[in-house]
Amino acid sequence: FISLFFTPLCLTVNRNDAPIIGVLAQKLCSSKSSQRAYIAASYVKFLEAAGARVVPVMINQSPEEYKKLFNSINGILLPGGGVNITSSGYERAAKI
């Protein structure tokens, strides 16, 4: 009778050890949109298919914001393309 009231409850904690990967956003050049940056869905899907959790890394943030984010992720994907790394938002993120 007493064991019914004093049965230990086992709490399960769902733990996700998947790596957290940041994807650097790319600047939008279109003046028709109110959005300033984007991340191609194919990058996100590729990383998620490999088991990663994906977080956006927005361009033109302060060094403090980048340091805070980079200290909480396991890696970063820097998409390629026709962007000049020395005169874009990539430069600021790459220097951190």
Secondary structure per residue as TSV (DSSP state, phi and psi in degrees):
chain	resnum	aa	ss	phi	psi
A	1	F	-	360.0	-45.1
A	2	I	H	-66.9	-34.4
A	3	S	H	-64.2	-23.1
A	4	L	H	-67.5	-31.9
A	5	F	H	-90.1	-21.6
A	6	F	S	-113.8	25.4
A	7	T	-	-71.4	125.2
A	8	P	-	-66.5	138.7
A	9	L	-	-93.9	126.5
A	10	C	-	-96.1	115.5
A	11	L	-	-93.3	130.1
A	12	T	-	-102.1	136.1
A	13	V	-	-111.3	121.3
A	14	N	-	-76.7	119.0
A	15	R	-	-112.6	134.8
A	16	N	-	-117.1	107.1
A	17	D	-	-94.6	12.7
A	18	A	-	-64.8	141.9
A	19	P	-	-64.6	149.0
A	20	I	E	-102.9	118.2
A	21	I	E	-115.8	127.4
A	22	G	E	-86.8	145.5
A	23	V	E	-121.0	120.5
A	24	L	E	-71.5	126.8
A	25	A	-	-69.2	154.8
A	26	Q	E	-110.4	144.9
A	27	K	E	-70.8	135.5
A	28	L	-	-88.3	133.8
A	29	C	-	-98.5	-3.0
A	30	S	-	-78.2	131.2
A	31	S	S	-87.7	-5.7
A	32	K	S	-80.5	-15.6
A	33	S	-	-108.8	148.5
A	34	S	S	-82.4	-10.1
A	35	Q	-	-79.6	145.9
A	36	R	-	-107.9	-18.1
A	37	A	E	-148.3	160.8
A	38	Y	E	-148.6	161.7
A	39	I	-	-127.7	125.6
A	40	A	-	-64.0	132.1
A	41	A	H	-59.6	-29.2
A	42	S	H	-62.7	-34.8
A	43	Y	H	-66.0	-44.5
A	44	V	H	-63.5	-47.2
A	45	K	H	-62.5	-40.3
A	46	F	H	-60.8	-48.4
A	47	L	H	-66.9	-41.2
A	48	E	H	-65.6	-36.4
A	49	A	H	-64.4	-27.6
A	50	A	T	-84.8	-1.9
A	51	G	T	100.8	6.1
A	52	A	-	-89.0	156.9
A	53	R	E	-98.2	137.6
A	54	V	E	-114.1	135.7
A	55	V	E	-126.9	145.4
A	56	P	E	-77.8	144.6
A	57	V	E	-118.1	105.0
A	58	M	-	-77.3	148.8
A	59	I	S	-80.7	162.0
A	60	N	S	59.5	40.8
A	61	Q	-	-94.1	167.7
A	62	S	-	-75.2	156.0
A	63	P	H	-55.6	-35.7
A	64	E	H	-63.9	-41.4
A	65	E	H	-64.0	-42.7
A	66	Y	H	-63.8	-44.6
A	67	K	H	-61.6	-43.0
A	68	K	H	-60.5	-46.1
A	69	L	H	-67.8	-46.4
A	70	F	H	-64.8	-26.6
A	71	N	T	-76.6	-9.5
A	72	S	T	-113.9	6.2
A	73	I	-	-121.2	164.8
A	74	N	S	-97.7	-16.3
A	75	G	E	-171.8	173.6
A	76	I	E	-143.1	141.5
A	77	L	E	-105.8	122.6
A	78	L	-	-104.7	101.0
A	79	P	-	-61.7	146.9
A	80	G	-	-90.7	-166.8
A	81	G	S	132.2	-162.9
A	82	G	S	-89.1	29.6
A	83	V	-	-92.2	134.4
A	84	N	-	-78.7	114.8
A	85	I	T	-66.8	-26.3
A	86	T	T	-87.5	-11.8
A	87	S	S	-127.9	28.3
A	88	S	S	-131.4	-179.2
A	89	G	H	-63.8	-18.4
A	90	Y	H	-61.7	-36.6
A	91	E	H	-57.9	-47.9
A	92	R	H	-63.2	-43.3
A	93	A	H	-68.6	-38.5
A	94	A	H	-68.3	-29.7
A	95	K	H	-70.7	-25.5
A	96	I	-	-76.2	360.0
